[in-house]
Amino acid sequence: MTTYVFAKDYLGRVGPVLTRQVAEAKKRYDLFFLCDTDIPYADTWDRSGEPKREDFQKQTLADLMERGIPFCRVSGTLEKRIARVKNVLQQHRKYGNVPDVR
């Protein structure tokens, strides 16, 4: 999904293979973990810069919500993020995104 958001921004379009993969993601995954932007930003030659970081995060959140994809945002230190993921996974019902067809 992140690649999808970057492609839209950098290239102005998304190819058909990536578009299909993102559309299928809702079926493949029960839950997405989205890292928040509160960790230090490592600015390297191949990155868009700190201001774009927030824009990409907002675009990713909007895309997840528009597609109705369940997600959990993780923030804080690495230890807090790991603890949050473990806690959520312990409570998560696997295959919860599969409708009960009778």
N, C-alpha and C positions, 0 to 999 in steps of 0.2 A: 504494500500500500504506500509505503514511503517512496518507493521508486516511481509509482504512479503520480504522486504529488509532484515530485521533482521533474518528471518528464513533462507534465503540464506546464510547469513554470519555465524550465530551461528551453524546451523545444516548442512550446505552444501547442503541443498535441501529444496524444498517447497512441502508440501502435496497437493493432488489433490483438496481438498475442497477450500483451500486458493488460489490456482492457478486459479480455476474457478471463485471465487469471485472477484479477481483482474481483470481478463479478462472481467467480466461483469460490472465492475465499470464504464467503459467508457459509457456504455448505461444508467446507473443509475444516473449519475451526469453530470450536464452541466459545472461545473467549480470546480476546486480544489484550495484551499488556502494552500500554503506551507509556514510554518513558517521558516524564515531564522535562521541562527545560531549565530546571533549577540546579543542574550540575555545571561546573565550569565549562566554558566553550573553548575548544581548542581551534584557534583560527589558523588554518593552513592554506596553502596556495590554491587548493582545489575546492575550497568551500565558499559559500555565498556571503559569509559575514554574519555577525551577530543580529543585525536587524532582520534579515531574512529568516532567521531561526524561528522567531515568534510567528511570522507569516506562515511558514511551513507547518508549524504546530497547529495553528488555527485551521488551515486547510485540511490537515489530516483529521482533526476532530470533526470538522464539518462533514467530511467524506464518510467517516465511521457512522455518524448520526444519520446522515441521509440514507445510507445503505441499511440502517437498522442492525448494525453489527455490535454485539455486546463487547464492551471493553472496560478495562480497569486501568486507571492512570496510576503510575508509581512515581514517587518523588522522595526526596531526602537523600541521605547518605546511601552508599551501597548496601550497608547492613540493613537499613530501614527498608530499602527496596526489596531486598531478598526476603525479609520477614513478611512484608506485605504480600508478595507473590505466594509464599508458602501458606500464609493464612487464607488467602482467597482460594487457592487450589484445594486446601483441606475442606473448605465449605462448598466447593463447586460440584455440581452434579454433571458428570460426564454425559455427553450426547444430549445436553439440555436444549440444544437448538433443533433437535429432530422432532417434528410434529407427531403426535400420537394418532396414527391413522388406524381406524378399526373397520 
